[in-house]
Amino acid sequence: MTASRVGTVLDNVRTHVREHRSGMVADFMFAVVWVAVVSVLFDVLQGPTWAYHLSLAGGVVAYFGFFASLEVAKETS
């Protein structure tokens, strides 16, 4: 990549982060809380590894469900 293209890519990334900062922070916090809760739960329960991984993957479904319901709640109020 040339220096001008690198500058353009960096400018695009900066613009994207600036426009979506609050959403990115919410996404990050949801991921951190989900992983922390699942990790603590499986540390206490000593569940099987496959269930731990399935629970972590279930965070994707939970993420979309949570934010979809949040959008619906915003629209109805």
Secondary structure, 3 states (H helix, E strand, C coil): CCHHHHHHHHHHHHHHHHHHHHHHHHHHHHHHHHHHHHHHHHHHHCCCHHHHHHHHHHHHHHHHHHHHHHHHHHHHC
